[in-house]
Amino acid sequence: MAIAAITQDAYLGSALHKYLCERYAQTVVLTFAEIEDLLGFALPDAARRQRDWWTGSAERAEPQARLWTDANRTVVPNLVAGSVVFERVADSHSGRR
């Protein structure tokens, strides 16, 4: 299954979304392999080669961006290292970080 095929219900219930929501750490660093383990399938080639795949806007309805934006995280991919930094952002509703 390709990540682009994930529906809204599927990504909100994904192990990656749950993992990011449940981590208390401000910063979470995961390798591509760890992300794939949490998703249960391989990342598309674009995720390994194109920074925009990670930094695309959730408002443009890119399913992968919704995984971390709904978990109140931003991303900084390191394509050379094959890892991604997920940084917690302030929750505008609760003021929680």
Backbone as numpy.savetxt, mean C-alpha at the origin, in Angstrom:
# Nx Ny Nz CAx CAy CAz Cx Cy Cz
-3.85 -13.72 -9.95 -4.71 -12.54 -9.95 -3.81 -11.31 -9.95
-4.12 -10.34 -10.75 -3.36 -9.09 -10.81 -3.95 -8.10 -9.82
-3.09 -7.25 -9.27 -3.57 -6.28 -8.29 -4.61 -5.34 -8.88
-4.53 -5.06 -10.16 -5.51 -4.18 -10.80 -6.91 -4.77 -10.75
-7.03 -6.08 -10.55 -8.32 -6.74 -10.53 -8.97 -6.71 -9.15
-8.29 -6.14 -8.16 -8.84 -6.11 -6.81 -10.04 -5.17 -6.76
-11.12 -5.65 -6.16 -12.30 -4.81 -5.98 -12.16 -4.04 -4.68
-13.02 -3.04 -4.47 -12.97 -2.25 -3.25 -13.11 -3.14 -2.03
-14.05 -4.07 -2.04 -14.23 -4.97 -0.90 -13.01 -5.84 -0.66
-12.38 -6.29 -1.74 -11.22 -7.17 -1.60 -10.03 -6.44 -1.00
-9.75 -5.21 -1.45 -8.57 -4.55 -0.91 -8.77 -4.14 0.53
-10.00 -3.74 0.92 -10.23 -3.37 2.31 -10.10 -4.58 3.22
-10.32 -5.77 2.70 -10.18 -6.98 3.48 -8.84 -7.65 3.30
-7.93 -7.06 2.54 -6.66 -7.71 2.26 -5.76 -7.73 3.50
-4.87 -8.70 3.53 -3.92 -8.81 4.64 -2.97 -7.61 4.67
-2.64 -7.04 3.52 -1.77 -5.86 3.49 -2.47 -4.68 4.14
-3.73 -4.45 3.80 -4.50 -3.35 4.41 -4.59 -3.54 5.92
-4.91 -4.73 6.34 -5.02 -5.03 7.77 -3.68 -4.82 8.46
-2.61 -5.30 7.85 -1.27 -5.15 8.41 -0.93 -3.68 8.62
-1.18 -2.85 7.60 -0.86 -1.43 7.70 -1.72 -0.72 8.73
-2.97 -1.10 8.84 -3.87 -0.49 9.82 -3.49 -0.84 11.25
-3.03 -2.07 11.47 -2.79 -2.56 12.82 -1.40 -2.24 13.36
-0.51 -1.73 12.54 0.83 -1.39 13.01 0.79 -0.04 13.70
1.33 -0.01 14.92 1.39 1.24 15.67 2.55 2.11 15.25
3.53 1.53 14.60 4.71 2.28 14.19 4.34 3.37 13.20
4.97 4.51 13.34 4.77 5.62 12.40 5.22 5.21 11.00
6.31 4.45 10.94 6.90 4.05 9.67 6.97 2.53 9.59
6.51 1.99 8.47 6.58 0.55 8.20 7.30 0.38 6.87
8.35 -0.43 6.87 9.11 -0.70 5.65 8.91 -2.16 5.29
8.45 -2.40 4.06 8.22 -3.76 3.57 8.95 -3.95 2.24
9.51 -5.12 2.05 10.09 -5.46 0.75 8.97 -5.85 -0.20
9.28 -5.84 -1.48 8.29 -6.30 -2.45 7.84 -7.72 -2.13
8.77 -8.58 -1.73 8.43 -9.97 -1.40 7.47 -10.03 -0.22
7.68 -9.20 0.79 6.77 -9.18 1.95 5.39 -8.67 1.54
5.34 -7.68 0.68 4.06 -7.17 0.19 3.34 -8.26 -0.59
4.05 -8.96 -1.44 3.44 -10.06 -2.21 2.93 -11.16 -1.29
3.66 -11.47 -0.23 3.20 -12.47 0.74 1.89 -12.03 1.38
1.79 -10.77 1.74 0.57 -10.26 2.36 -0.59 -10.22 1.38
-0.30 -9.90 0.12 -1.36 -9.85 -0.89 -1.79 -11.24 -1.34
-0.84 -12.17 -1.37 -1.14 -13.52 -1.83 -0.92 -13.70 -3.33
-0.32 -12.72 -3.98 -0.01 -12.80 -5.41 1.12 -11.82 -5.73
1.71 -12.00 -6.91 2.85 -11.18 -7.33 2.41 -9.78 -7.71
3.29 -8.83 -7.42 3.08 -7.46 -7.89 3.26 -7.42 -9.39
2.58 -6.53 -10.07 2.79 -6.39 -11.51 4.17 -5.79 -11.80
4.67 -6.00 -13.01 5.97 -5.46 -13.39 6.05 -3.96 -13.17
4.97 -3.24 -13.41 4.97 -1.78 -13.24 5.33 -1.38 -11.81
4.95 -2.19 -10.83 5.26 -1.88 -9.43 6.76 -1.92 -9.17
7.47 -2.73 -9.93 8.92 -2.86 -9.76 9.71 -1.84 -10.57
9.05 -1.22 -11.55 9.77 -0.33 -12.47 9.29 1.11 -12.50
8.07 1.35 -12.04 7.49 2.69 -12.18 7.09 3.27 -10.82
7.75 4.31 -10.42 7.44 4.98 -9.15 5.98 5.44 -9.11
5.46 5.88 -10.26 4.07 6.35 -10.32 3.06 5.28 -9.95
3.41 4.02 -10.13 2.49 2.95 -9.75 2.19 3.04 -8.25
3.18 3.38 -7.48 3.03 3.50 -6.03 2.47 4.84 -5.60
2.86 5.90 -6.27 2.51 7.24 -5.81 1.26 7.80 -6.49
0.59 6.98 -7.28 -0.64 7.41 -7.93 -1.71 7.78 -6.92
-2.63 8.58 -7.32 -3.66 9.12 -6.45 -4.82 8.13 -6.24
-5.24 7.99 -5.01 -6.42 7.16 -4.71 -7.67 7.79 -5.29
-7.66 9.11 -5.45 -8.82 9.79 -6.04 -9.02 9.37 -7.49
-7.95 8.91 -8.14 -8.08 8.44 -9.52 -8.52 6.97 -9.55
-8.94 6.47 -8.40 -9.50 5.12 -8.28 -8.51 4.02 -8.63
-7.24 4.22 -8.31 -6.24 3.17 -8.51 -6.31 2.25 -7.29
-6.72 1.01 -7.50 -6.98 0.13 -6.36 -5.79 -0.02 -5.42
-4.58 -0.09 -5.96 -3.43 -0.28 -5.09 -3.22 0.93 -4.17
-3.47 2.13 -4.64 -3.31 3.31 -3.80 -4.31 3.32 -2.66
-5.48 2.78 -2.88 -6.50 2.72 -1.82 -6.08 1.82 -0.67
-5.24 0.83 -0.96 -4.77 -0.07 0.10 -4.11 0.71 1.23
-3.21 1.63 0.88 -2.49 2.35 1.93 -3.14 3.67 2.31
-3.83 4.33 1.39 -4.47 5.59 1.77 -5.61 5.33 2.75
-6.33 4.24 2.58 -7.40 3.91 3.53 -6.84 3.47 4.88
-5.57 3.11 4.91 -4.89 2.77 6.18 -4.16 3.99 6.74
-4.45 5.18 6.19 -3.83 6.44 6.61 -2.31 6.40 6.47
-1.86 5.91 5.33 -0.42 5.83 5.06 -0.11 6.48 3.72
1.09 7.04 3.63 1.64 7.47 2.36 2.74 6.48 2.00
3.19 6.52 0.76 4.24 5.58 0.35 5.41 6.30 -0.28
6.58 5.72 -0.05 7.80 6.15 -0.72 8.48 4.86 -1.20
8.36 4.56 -2.49 8.98 3.34 -3.01 10.47 3.54 -3.26
11.23 2.48 -3.03 12.64 2.45 -3.40 12.77 1.29 -4.39
12.66 1.60 -5.67 12.63 0.57 -6.70 13.95 -0.19 -6.78
15.06 0.49 -6.54 16.37 -0.17 -6.59 16.49 -1.20 -5.48
16.05 -0.84 -4.28 16.13 -1.75 -3.13 14.99 -2.76 -3.11
13.93 -2.50 -3.88 12.78 -3.41 -3.88 12.01 -3.33 -2.58
11.83 -2.11 -2.07 11.10 -1.94 -0.82 10.23 -0.69 -0.88
9.33 -0.59 0.09 8.41 0.54 0.16 8.31 0.99 1.61
8.37 2.30 1.83 8.17 2.89 3.15 6.73 3.39 3.20
5.99 2.89 4.17 4.62 3.33 4.41 4.64 4.21 5.66
4.32 5.48 5.49 4.38 6.45 6.58 2.97 6.82 7.01
2.72 6.78 8.33 1.39 7.14 8.83 1.18 8.65 8.71
-0.03 9.03 8.30 -0.41 10.45 8.25 -1.46 10.70 9.31
-1.61 11.93 9.70 -2.59 12.28 10.72 -3.99 11.93 10.25
-4.76 11.33 11.12 -6.17 11.03 10.84 -6.96 12.31 11.09
-7.53 12.87 10.05 -8.22 14.15 10.16 -9.46 14.09 11.04
-10.01 12.90 11.26 -11.23 12.77 12.05 -10.94 12.68 13.55
-9.83 12.02 13.90 -9.56 11.82 15.32 -8.35 12.60 15.81
-7.56 13.13 14.87 -6.34 13.81 15.25 -5.22 12.85 15.60
-5.51 11.55 15.47 -4.56 10.50 15.79 -3.51 10.38 14.72
-2.28 10.09 15.10 -1.19 9.84 14.18 -0.81 8.40 14.25
